[in-house]
Amino acid sequence: MGVRLAARKALDVTVPPPGPTDPDESRWRDVLATGGETGARIAANDWTATSLGPIEKWPQSLLTAVAICLHSRLPILLCWGPELVLLHNDAYRPMLGAAGPEALGRPAAAVRPESWDRIGPVFAGVLAGGGATHGRDQVLLPDRDGAGEDGHVALSVSPIMDESGTPAGVFAAVTGTTGRDVGDRQRALRQAEGLAGLAGALSSAEQRAQIVRLIVETVPEVVEAAAVRVAVVPPGSTTAQVTARTGTRALAIDSGVPLARAVRSDAVTRARGGRVVCVPLRDGEGGVSGALEVRWDRPAGDDGARRSLLDAVAGLCGQALRRGELTESARATAGFAARLSVTRSTTEAMEVILSAAPAALGAALPGLALFDEGRVRLWYDDVPGSLAATFTDLRLDDPRPIARALRTGERIVVRDRAGFARAFPGLPDPVGAHGIVTTVALPLFDAARRPVAALAFGWYREHPLRVSDLALLDTIADLCEQTLERVRLAAAEHNLVTRLAGRLRTPATGIPESLEVATRYRPAMTGLHLGGDWYDLIELPGGRLAVVLGDVVGHRVEAAADMAQLRTVVNTLLRTGVPLDEVFPRVTELAGSGFLGTCLAMIVDPAAGEATVARVGHPYPVRMPAGGPPETVVTGNSLPLGMVRERVPLTRVDFTPGDLLVVYTDGLVERRGRPYEAGVAALHEVLAPVAGRPVEEIADALLAGLTGAEDDQALVVVRHARR
C-alpha cells in the first residue's frame, strides 16, 4: 500500500459563511468591467474552457496587466502564456478588423496569421527573456481600420513578469504616426512605456529594500508627480516603514496620517486639496502590504485615466512587494531549518523554536506546550510574567486554544478577539488583554501522527493569514516536528538519521488518488553521525505531485544542516509556483554555493499522463512502462547542486496507468570496485520481476536485493494506479 500523507485538521474560528463570490474575485471583476465594452466582455466571459482558466484563478500579474490594458486610451494588445492568448482594449479593437468579435481568448497567431511572420518573432523574443523592444514606423499591422489597408505604427513591446519574475506574457502598446490627438497618444505611450519599464525593473529586484527604492525613484516619472513615499507593513505588524528619497522612518498604523489610513481602510485616501493621494498596495491574496503616497505640486484631477494609472502602478508595486516578502520568507525559513538541524537536545530545540520561529513569521509572544509523562509543560520566550502566570495551571483538558490544539491535533486560528469571544464564550482572554489580535496554535505530531506539542504565537494587528501564510505555518510545524522527533530519538540512543529522514515529508498535503507511492531511507552509519540524503513529496495544484531526492556531500552535522536548508528551500520554491527549470538556479541564489551535492525534482501529472524531470548531477530515474522492461530516463546534463546558475533542461516522459517510476540516490547502486553502469543494471534486474507487486513491496525488494552499500540510500517508488 502506498504512502498517504494526511492533511492537518484546521479550525478557523472567524471564517465567515461562504458566499457566492470571493471578495477579491468580485473586486477584480469590477475593475475589469469598468474598462469599456471590452472590459465588460472580459469580466462577464466564462474563461474556464480556455488555457487562462477562470478569472478567480488568474495570477495577480495577469490581472494587473489586463487592468492597465483596459483602462489605457492607447491601443493595447496583451498576450499571455505559451499560446500567447490574446486580450486587448477598446482602443485596439478597430485594428483587428473582421477578426475583432472573436479575438478575445484565442491564440494571437490564429487571430492574425497574415501578420504573424512580422510580429510573432518580436513577441517570442520578449517572452524568451530578450527584454523590451520599441520601434517607430518599423512594424506593419494589417487592417488597422477594418478596411483591409496596412498602416505604419510604432510598437512598444514589454514582458509581463509572473510572480516568480519570469516572463509570462507580452504587453504591446501601439500608436499611429499620423492623425489627430497626437499629444494624447504620445502621453499615453509615455505612460505605457513607463509602466512597462517599472514592471521590468521591479521584476529584477528580489529584496523588499531594493523594490522600495525602485518605487521611490521610478514611480514619480510614471505618474508625473513631484515625489512618492512607500509604506511597507509586515503582516500583523502595528508599525509601517515609510521610505522616501530622504530616508526611512517608522509610522504607527493607528495614526491619523493619510498613509496609515490607506493601510487600515484598504481604500484610496486624499489630502491637501487633491495634491496628495494614498493608494493601498494589495498582495493579491486579500491582504494589504502597505500603501503608496503620491504628491503633486498642484491639485491633481480625479479623472478615470489618472485613477486607472494609479491603480496599475499600485498593482505592480503590491505584486513586487509580495514577491519580495516570499523571497525573504524563504530565506528566513531556510535559516530556521539550519538552526534546528544542529540542535542536540529537546531543550536546545525548544529554545530555537521559541526564538526563531516567531522571527520567521513576524509573530510575538511564543509559547510551546509539551505533553510529557502525562502532564503538560509550557515553555515560553519573551512573554510578560503577568501573561505567563495565567498559564501555570495548564492541563490537557483546558479549553484554551493551545491546550485544545495539543489535545485534538487541530490548528486553531483566531483572527481577532471578537472571534475568540464567539468561539470560547465566557473564557478569559489574557492574550487579547496584552494587545494581541490574531493568534495561531499549531499542533506538532510525532512519527505516529499523535499530537505531542503545540506551538502558539500572535500578532499585534489582525493578520490576514493568506493561503501562502498557512502553507508557511505548515512548513514551520513540519520543521519543528522533525526536530523534536529527532532529539527525542537521539536521547533514547536510536538511529537519528533513520528517523530524521523518515520524517522528511510534507504533512499538509495528500498523495493524488491515482498514484501509489513508497519511500525508503537507509543510512550507511548508525549512532549520531548525520547523513545528507533526503526525499520530499509535495502536493501541487491540478492533482500533481512533486517528488524530490537530494544528496549533500558529507555525513556529519554540517551535511545535515545543508540538507535541511536545501530541502526547505526547494520545497518552498516548488510550493510557491517557481517553474521547475528555475528551481535549482534559485536555490543557488537563496542558499549560496557553500555546499556540494546532487538533486532531482520530478513533477508527476497523472491526469496528463506524464512526468517532468529536472536533474542536477543526480542519478537518472528509472521508468518501467506497464508490460515493458525497465528503462533509464536519460535527461539533459547540468552542474551539481550549489553550482547551478542557469536554467536546467527539462525532460518529459510518458507516465500512464500501470507505469512505474523509481528515483534514488547513488548509494543504492554504487559499490566499490564495480562500474556504476553495472549497479544500474543490477537495479533493473531486481525491479523487473517484482514490478507487479504493491509499491511498498517493490521498495523493500530493491533495498534487499541491492546489498553492500557504503553510503546512505534514499528511494521513492511511484506507480500510476489504474483508477
C-alpha positions in Angstrom: 0.0 0.0 0.0 1.4 3.4 -1.0 2.2 6.4 1.3 -0.8 8.6 2.2 0.0 12.0 3.7 -2.8 13.2 5.9 -3.6 16.9 5.9 -3.6 18.8 9.1 -7.0 19.4 10.7 -7.7 23.1 10.9 -10.2 25.2 12.9 -10.6 28.9 11.9 -13.0 30.3 14.4 -13.7 33.5 12.5 -14.2 32.4 8.9 -17.5 33.9 7.6 -20.1 31.8 6.0 -19.3 31.0 2.3 -20.8 33.5 -0.1 -21.5 33.2 -3.8 -18.3 35.2 -4.7 -14.9 35.7 -3.2 -14.5 39.4 -2.3 -11.1 39.7 -4.1 -12.5 38.0 -7.2 -15.5 40.3 -7.1 -13.3 43.4 -6.8 -11.2 42.4 -9.8 -14.3 41.6 -11.9 -15.5 45.1 -11.1 -12.1 46.6 -12.1 -12.2 44.8 -15.4 -15.8 45.5 -16.1 -15.2 49.3 -15.9 -12.6 49.1 -18.7 -15.0 49.9 -21.5 -17.0 47.5 -23.7 -14.1 45.1 -24.0 -13.6 45.1 -20.2 -17.2 44.2 -19.7 -16.9 41.3 -22.1 -13.8 40.0 -20.3 -15.4 40.3 -16.9 -18.6 38.6 -18.0 -17.0 35.8 -20.0 -16.6 32.3 -18.7 -12.9 31.6 -19.2 -13.0 28.1 -17.7 -12.6 26.4 -21.1 -9.6 28.5 -22.1 -6.0 28.0 -21.2 -6.3 31.0 -19.0 -8.8 29.3 -16.7 -11.4 31.1 -14.6 -10.7 34.8 -13.6 -10.5 33.9 -9.9 -7.5 31.7 -10.7 -5.7 34.3 -12.8 -2.4 35.3 -11.2 -2.0 38.8 -9.8 0.5 39.7 -12.5 -2.1 38.9 -15.3 -4.9 40.8 -13.5 -2.8 43.9 -13.1 -1.7 43.8 -16.7 -5.2 43.4 -18.0 -6.4 46.3 -15.8 -3.6 48.5 -17.3 -4.6 47.4 -20.8 -8.3 48.1 -20.5 -8.0 51.5 -18.8 -5.5 52.9 -21.3 -6.5 55.2 -24.1 -3.7 53.9 -26.2 -4.3 50.8 -28.3 -3.0 47.9 -26.2 -2.6 44.2 -27.2 -1.8 41.8 -24.4 -0.8 38.1 -25.0 -0.4 35.6 -22.1 1.1 32.2 -21.7 2.9 29.8 -24.1 0.0 30.1 -26.6 0.1 33.9 -26.4 -3.7 34.1 -25.7 -4.9 37.4 -26.9 -6.6 40.2 -24.9 -7.0 43.8 -25.9 -8.7 47.1 -25.0 -11.4 49.1 -26.8 -8.8 51.3 -28.5 -7.1 48.3 -30.1 -10.4 46.7 -31.3 -10.6 48.6 -34.7 -7.1 47.3 -35.6 -8.5 43.7 -35.5 -10.9 44.3 -38.3 -13.2 41.4 -39.1 -11.4 39.2 -36.6 -12.3 41.6 -33.7 -15.5 40.0 -32.3 -13.9 36.5 -32.0 -10.4 37.6 -31.0 -10.6 37.5 -27.2 -9.2 34.4 -25.7 -7.7 33.0 -28.9 -4.0 32.5 -29.6 -2.7 35.6 -31.3 -1.2 33.6 -34.2 -4.6 32.3 -35.0 -6.2 35.7 -34.9 -3.7 37.5 -37.2 -1.9 34.8 -39.2 -1.2 37.2 -42.1 1.0 39.4 -39.9 2.4 36.9 -37.5 5.6 36.4 -39.5 6.4 40.0 -38.6 5.2 40.4 -35.0 5.4 36.8 -33.9 9.3 36.7 -33.7 9.2 40.0 -31.7 6.7 38.6 -29.2 8.6 35.3 -28.9 11.9 37.1 -28.3 10.4 39.2 -25.5 8.7 36.1 -23.9 12.0 34.2 -24.1 13.7 36.9 -21.9 15.0 39.2 -24.6 13.7 42.3 -22.8 11.5 45.2 -24.0 11.6 46.4 -27.6 10.4 49.6 -29.3 10.2 50.5 -32.9 8.8 53.6 -34.7 7.5 53.3 -38.3 9.0 49.8 -38.5 6.2 47.3 -37.9 3.3 46.9 -40.1 -0.1 45.7 -38.7 -2.6 44.8 -41.4 -6.2 46.1 -41.4 -5.8 48.9 -38.9 -9.2 50.4 -39.5 -11.0 47.3 -40.7 -10.8 48.4 -44.3 -8.1 46.0 -45.4 -5.3 48.5 -45.5 -1.9 48.3 -43.9 -0.6 51.1 -41.6 2.7 52.1 -40.2 2.7 52.1 -36.4 5.1 52.4 -33.5 5.1 49.3 -31.4 6.4 49.2 -27.8 6.6 45.6 -26.6 7.4 44.7 -23.0 7.5 41.4 -21.0 4.8 40.8 -18.3 6.6 39.1 -15.4 4.7 36.5 -13.3 5.1 36.1 -9.5 8.4 34.3 -9.9 9.9 37.0 -12.0 9.7 35.0 -15.3 8.3 36.5 -18.5 4.8 35.0 -18.8 3.2 37.4 -21.3 3.7 40.3 -23.7 2.3 43.8 -23.4 2.3 45.7 -26.7 1.3 49.4 -26.9 0.5 50.7 -30.4 0.4 54.3 -31.6 -0.1 55.7 -35.1 2.4 58.2 -36.5 -0.2 60.4 -38.1 -3.7 61.5 -37.2 -5.5 63.6 -34.5 -4.9 63.6 -30.8 -1.2 63.1 -31.3 -0.5 64.7 -27.9 -2.8 62.4 -26.1 -1.4 59.4 -27.8 2.2 60.4 -27.0 1.3 60.9 -23.4 -0.5 57.6 -23.3 2.5 55.9 -24.9 4.9 57.5 -22.4 2.7 56.2 -19.6 2.6 52.7 -21.1 6.3 52.7 -21.7 6.8 54.0 -18.1 4.6 51.2 -16.7 6.4 48.6 -18.8 9.8 50.0 -17.5 8.6 49.9 -14.0 7.4 46.3 -14.3 10.7 45.3 -15.8 12.7 47.0 -13.1 10.6 45.6 -10.3 10.8 42.1 -11.7 14.6 42.0 -11.4 14.6 43.1 -7.7 14.3 40.4 -5.1 14.8 42.2 -1.7 12.0 44.4 -0.4 14.5 47.2 0.2 15.5 47.1 -3.4 11.9 47.1 -4.5 11.0 50.1 -2.3 14.0 52.0 -3.6 13.0 51.4 -7.2 9.4 52.5 -6.4 10.6 55.8 -4.8 12.9 56.6 -7.7 10.8 55.4 -10.7 7.2 56.0 -9.9 7.2 59.9 -9.8 8.1 60.0 -13.5 5.5 57.4 -14.5 2.6 59.3 -12.7 4.1 62.8 -13.4 4.3 63.5 -9.7 6.8 65.5 -7.6 7.5 62.7 -5.2 6.2 59.4 -3.7 6.6 57.7 -0.3 6.1 54.0 0.3 4.8 52.4 3.5 5.6 48.7 3.9 3.7 46.8 6.7 4.8 43.3 7.6 1.7 41.1 8.2 0.3 41.5 11.6 2.6 44.4 12.5 1.4 47.7 14.1 4.2 49.7 12.5 5.0 50.6 8.9 8.3 51.5 7.5 7.9 54.6 5.4 10.5 55.3 2.7 11.1 58.5 0.7 14.1 59.7 -1.2 15.3 61.3 2.1 15.3 58.1 4.1 13.1 55.7 6.1 11.2 56.2 9.3 8.6 54.2 11.3 4.9 55.1 11.2 2.2 53.7 13.6 -0.6 52.2 11.7 -3.2 53.6 14.0 -2.0 57.2 13.4 -4.2 59.7 11.6 -1.9 60.4 8.6 -3.3 59.6 5.2 -0.7 56.8 4.6 -1.8 55.0 7.7 -5.5 55.5 6.9 -5.0 53.9 3.5 -3.4 50.8 5.1 -6.1 50.5 7.7 -9.1 51.1 5.5 -7.7 49.4 2.3 -9.1 52.4 0.4 -7.7 55.4 -1.5 -7.2 58.4 0.8 -6.8 62.0 -0.5 -5.4 65.0 1.3 -4.2 68.6 0.8 -6.8 69.5 -1.7 -6.0 66.7 -4.1 -2.3 67.2 -4.1 -1.7 64.0 -2.1 -3.3 60.6 -2.9 -2.5 57.5 -0.9 -3.3 54.1 -2.6 -3.2 50.8 -0.7 -0.8 48.2 -2.0 -2.6 44.8 -2.1 -0.9 41.5 -2.2 -3.4 39.6 -4.4 -4.5 37.3 -1.6 -6.9 39.6 0.2 -4.3 41.4 2.3 -2.7 44.9 2.3 1.1 45.0 2.3 1.4 48.8 2.5 0.4 52.0 0.8 1.8 54.4 -1.9 1.6 58.1 -1.3 1.9 60.3 -4.4 2.4 64.0 -4.2 1.9 66.6 -6.9 2.9 70.3 -6.9 -0.6 71.3 -7.8 -4.0 69.6 -7.2 -4.3 66.5 -9.4 -7.5 65.8 -11.2 -9.6 62.8 -10.3 -10.4 61.6 -13.8 -10.7 58.0 -14.7 -7.4 57.8 -16.6 -5.4 59.0 -13.6 -7.2 56.6 -11.3 -6.5 53.7 -13.6 -2.9 54.7 -13.9 -2.5 54.8 -10.1 -4.3 51.5 -9.7 -2.0 50.0 -12.3 1.1 51.3 -10.6 -0.2 50.2 -7.2 -0.9 46.7 -8.6 2.7 46.4 -9.9 4.2 47.6 -6.6 2.0 45.4 -4.5 2.9 42.4 -6.6 6.6 43.1 -6.3 6.5 43.6 -2.6 4.6 40.3 -2.2 7.3 38.6 -4.2 10.0 40.2 -2.0 8.1 39.1 1.1 8.0 35.5 -0.2 11.7 35.6 -1.1 12.7 36.9 2.4 10.3 34.4 4.0 12.0 31.5 2.1 15.4 32.8 3.4 14.2 33.1 6.9 12.7 29.6 6.9 15.9 28.2 5.5 17.8 29.8 8.3 15.3 28.5 10.8 15.8 25.0 9.4 19.6 25.3 9.6 19.5 26.3 13.2 17.1 23.5 14.1 19.3 20.9 12.3 22.2 21.4 14.7 20.3 21.1 18.0 21.2 18.1 20.1 18.6 18.0 22.9 14.9 18.8 23.5 15.9 21.9 25.4 18.1 23.3 22.6 15.4 22.5 20.1 12.7 24.3 22.1 14.9 27.4 22.6 15.4 27.6 18.8 11.7 27.1 18.1 10.6 29.8 20.5 13.2 32.4 19.4 13.5 31.7 15.6 10.0 30.5 14.5 8.3 33.8 15.5 11.1 35.8 13.9 10.5 33.9 10.6 6.7 34.6 10.8 6.9 38.2 12.2 5.0 37.0 15.3 5.2 37.7 19.0 4.6 36.1 22.5 5.5 32.5 21.6 4.6 29.6 23.8 5.2 25.8 23.4 3.1 23.3 25.3 4.7 19.9 25.5 2.9 16.7 26.6 5.5 15.0 28.8 4.9 11.9 31.0 1.2 12.5 31.4 1.3 16.2 32.1 1.5 19.5 30.1 4.6 21.6 30.4 4.6 25.2 29.0 7.8 26.8 27.6 7.8 30.4 26.5 10.2 33.2 25.4 9.9 37.0 25.9 6.4 36.7 27.4 5.4 39.1 30.1 5.3 37.5 33.6 1.7 38.6 34.1 0.7 36.7 31.0 2.8 33.6 31.7 1.2 33.4 35.2 -2.2 32.8 33.7 -1.0 29.5 32.1 0.7 28.0 35.1 -2.2 25.6 35.7 -2.4 24.4 32.1 -3.9 20.9 31.7 -4.6 18.7 28.7 -8.4 19.2 29.1 -8.0 23.0 29.3 -10.4 24.8 26.9 -7.8 27.4 25.8 -6.6 27.2 22.2 -3.0 26.0 22.9 -4.3 23.1 25.0 -7.1 22.3 22.5 -4.5 22.1 19.7 -2.4 19.7 21.8 -5.4 17.6 22.7 -7.2 17.4 19.4 -4.5 17.9 16.8 -6.4 20.9 15.3 -4.7 24.1 14.0 -6.6 26.8 15.9 -6.7 30.2 14.1 -8.3 33.2 15.9 -8.3 36.1 13.6 -9.5 38.7 16.1 -10.6 39.0 19.7 -14.3 39.1 18.8 -13.7 35.8 17.1 -12.2 34.5 20.3 -15.2 35.6 22.3 -17.6 33.8 19.9 -15.5 30.6 19.9 -14.7 30.5 23.6 -17.7 32.2 25.3 -17.1 33.1 28.9 -13.4 32.2 28.8 -10.9 34.9 30.0 -8.7 36.4 27.2 -5.4 37.4 28.8 -3.7 37.3 25.4 -6.0 39.9 24.0 -5.6 41.9 27.1 -1.8 42.1 26.3 -2.6 43.7 22.8 -2.5 40.6 20.6 -5.2 40.5 17.9 -4.6 37.4 15.8 -3.4 34.1 17.3 -2.5 30.7 16.0 -2.0 27.4 17.8 -0.2 24.8 15.8 -0.2 21.1 16.8 3.0 19.2 16.5 2.9 15.5 15.9 5.2 12.6 16.5 6.0 9.9 13.9 2.8 8.1 14.6 0.8 11.3 13.9 -0.1 11.8 17.6 -0.1 15.4 18.9 2.8 15.7 21.3 3.2 19.5 21.5 1.5 22.8 20.4 3.2 26.0 19.3 1.3 29.2 19.8 2.0 32.9 19.0 0.2 36.0 17.8 0.3 39.4 16.1 -0.5 42.8 17.4 -2.6 43.7 14.3 -5.1 41.5 12.5 -3.1 39.1 10.2 -5.0 38.1 7.0 -3.3 34.6 7.1 -3.4 34.1 3.3 -3.1 30.7 1.7 0.6 31.1 1.4 0.8 32.1 5.0 -1.0 28.9 6.1 1.4 26.9 3.9 4.3 28.6 5.7 2.8 27.7 9.1 2.6 24.1 8.0 6.3 24.2 6.9 7.3 25.7 10.2 5.3 23.0 12.0 6.9 20.3 9.9 10.4 21.5 10.7 9.6 21.7 14.4 8.1 18.2 14.4 11.1 16.8 12.7 13.5 18.4 15.2 11.5 17.3 18.3 11.3 13.8 17.0 15.0 13.8 16.1 16.2 14.9 19.5 13.8 12.5 21.3 15.2 9.6 19.4 18.8 10.7 19.9 18.1 10.9 23.7 16.9 7.3 23.5 20.0 6.3 21.6 18.0 5.4 18.5 19.3 5.8 15.0 19.0 9.6 14.5 19.5 9.5 10.7 16.8 6.9 10.0 14.2 8.7 12.0 15.1 12.1 10.7 14.9 11.0 7.1 11.6 9.2 7.8 10.1 12.5 8.9 11.0 14.3 5.7 7.6 14.6 4.2 5.0 17.4 3.7 2.2 16.8 6.2 -0.2 19.5 4.9 -0.7 17.7 1.6 -2.0 14.4 0.2 -1.0 12.0 -2.5 -3.2 12.1 -5.5 -5.7 9.2 -5.5 -4.4 8.0 -8.9 -0.8 7.5 -7.5 0.7 4.9 -5.2 4.0 6.0 -3.5 6.5 4.2 -1.3 9.5 5.9 0.3 12.6 4.5 2.0 15.7 5.7 3.6 18.6 3.6 4.9 21.7 5.1 6.4 25.2 3.8 5.9 26.2 4.6 9.5 24.5 4.4 12.9 24.7 6.4 16.1 24.8 10.2 16.0 26.5 10.5 12.6 24.2 12.6 10.4 23.6 12.0 6.7 22.9 14.3 3.8 20.4 12.3 1.7 16.8 13.3 1.7 13.5 12.9 -0.1 10.3 15.0 -0.2 6.8 14.7 -1.5 4.9 17.9 -2.3 1.3 18.2 -3.5 0.9 20.7 -6.3 -2.3 22.3 -7.9 -4.1 20.3 -10.5 -3.6 16.9 -8.9 0.1 16.9 -9.5 2.8 15.6 -7.1 6.4 16.8 -6.9 9.0 14.2 -5.9 12.4 15.5 -4.8 15.5 13.5 -3.9 18.8 15.1 -2.9 22.2 14.0 -1.7 24.5 16.5 0.1 28.2 15.5 0.4 29.1 14.6 4.0 27.9 12.6 7.0 28.2 15.0 9.9 26.3 17.9 11.4 27.3 20.2 8.6 25.8 17.9 6.0 22.6 17.6 7.9 22.4 21.4 8.2 22.9 21.8 4.4 20.4 19.0 3.8 17.7 20.6 6.0 18.3 24.1 4.5 18.3 22.9 0.9 15.2 20.7 1.3 13.3 23.6 2.8 14.4 26.0 0.0 13.4 23.5 -2.7 10.1 22.7 -1.0 9.2 26.4 -0.6 10.1 27.2 -4.2 8.0 24.4 -5.6 5.1 25.2 -3.3 5.1 28.9 -4.4 5.0 28.0 -8.1 8.5 28.7 -9.3 8.9 27.0 -12.7 10.8 23.7 -12.5 13.6 24.7 -14.7 14.3 27.7 -12.5 14.2 25.9 -9.1 17.9 25.0 -8.9 19.3 28.4 -10.0 17.1 30.0 -7.4 18.4 27.5 -4.8 21.9 28.8 -5.6 20.7 32.4 -5.2 19.0 31.8 -1.9 21.3 29.3 -0.2 24.6 30.2 -1.8 27.3 27.8 -3.0 29.0 26.7 0.2 28.0 23.1 -0.3 28.1 20.3 -2.9 25.6 17.7 -3.8 23.1 16.3 -6.3 19.3 16.6 -6.6 16.4 15.5 -8.8 13.0 17.2 -8.9 10.2 15.4 -10.7 6.6 16.7 -11.2 4.2 13.8 -11.8 1.0 14.7 -13.5 -1.3 11.6 -13.6 -4.1 13.5 -15.4 -1.8 14.5 -18.2 -0.1 11.1 -18.2 3.4 12.5 -18.0 6.2 13.3 -15.6 8.7 16.2 -16.0 12.2 15.8 -14.6 14.9 18.3 -13.7 18.3 16.8 -12.7 21.4 18.4 -11.4 24.2 15.8 -11.1 21.8 13.2 -9.8 21.4 9.6 -10.9 18.9 9.1 -13.8 15.4 7.9 -12.8 14.2 4.6 -14.0 10.8 4.2 -15.8 9.1 0.8 -16.2 6.1 1.0 -18.5 3.2 -1.4 -17.9 4.1 -4.7 -19.5 7.6 -3.5 -20.6 11.1 -3.7 -19.3 12.8 -1.1 -17.1 14.4 1.8 -18.9 16.7 4.6 -17.8 15.3 8.0 -18.3 18.2 10.0 -19.9 17.9 13.7 -19.2 19.9 16.8 -20.1 23.1 17.4 -18.2 23.6 20.1 -15.6 26.2 21.1 -13.0 25.8 19.7 -9.4 23.7 21.3 -6.8 25.3 24.5 -5.5 26.9 25.4 -8.8 23.8 25.8 -10.9 23.2 29.3 -12.2 21.4 28.7 -15.5 18.0 27.2 -16.2 18.1 23.4 -16.0 16.9 21.4 -19.1 13.6 19.6 -18.6 12.8 16.1 -19.7 9.2 14.8 -20.1 8.3 11.1 -20.2 5.0 9.3 -20.6 3.5 8.1 -17.3 0.3 6.2 -17.9 -1.8 3.8 -15.8 0.3 0.8 -14.7 3.7 2.6 -15.2 6.4 2.7 -12.5 8.9 5.5 -11.8 11.9 4.8 -9.5 14.1 7.6 -8.2 17.0 7.1 -5.9 20.3 8.4 -4.5 23.6 7.0 -5.7 24.1 4.9 -2.6 21.6 2.4 -3.9 23.7 1.4 -6.9 27.3 2.5 -6.3 29.6 -0.2 -5.0 33.4 -0.1 -4.5 35.2 -1.9 -7.4 32.2 -2.1 -9.6 31.3 0.1 -12.6 28.4 2.5 -11.9 26.6 1.2 -15.0 26.7 -2.4 -13.5 24.9 -1.1 -10.4 22.2 0.5 -12.5 21.8 -2.8 -14.5 21.5 -4.6 -11.1 18.7 -2.3 -10.1 16.9 -3.1 -13.4 17.3 -6.8 -12.8 15.8 -6.6 -9.2 13.0 -4.4 -10.4 11.7 -6.4 -13.4 10.4 -9.5 -11.6 8.7 -7.5 -8.7 7.1 -4.7 -10.7 3.7 -6.1 -10.4 3.7 -6.1 -6.6 2.5 -3.3 -4.3 4.9 -0.4 -4.3 5.8 -1.0 -0.6 7.0 -4.5 -1.5 8.8 -3.2 -4.5 10.7 -0.7 -2.3 11.6 -3.4 0.2 12.7 -5.8 -2.6 15.1 -3.1 -4.1 16.7 -2.5 -0.7 17.0 -6.2 0.0 18.4 -7.1 -3.5 20.9 -4.2 -3.7 23.1 -5.0 -0.7 26.7 -4.0 0.2 26.1 -0.2 0.2 28.7 2.0 1.9 26.6 5.2 1.6 23.2 6.4 2.6 20.3 5.3 0.4 17.1 7.1 -0.3 14.4 5.7 -2.6 11.0 6.7 -3.9 8.8 4.4 -6.0 5.7 5.9 -7.8 3.0 3.9 -9.7 0.2 5.3 -11.8 -2.7 3.3 -10.4 -5.5 2.1 -12.6 -8.4 4.1 -11.2 
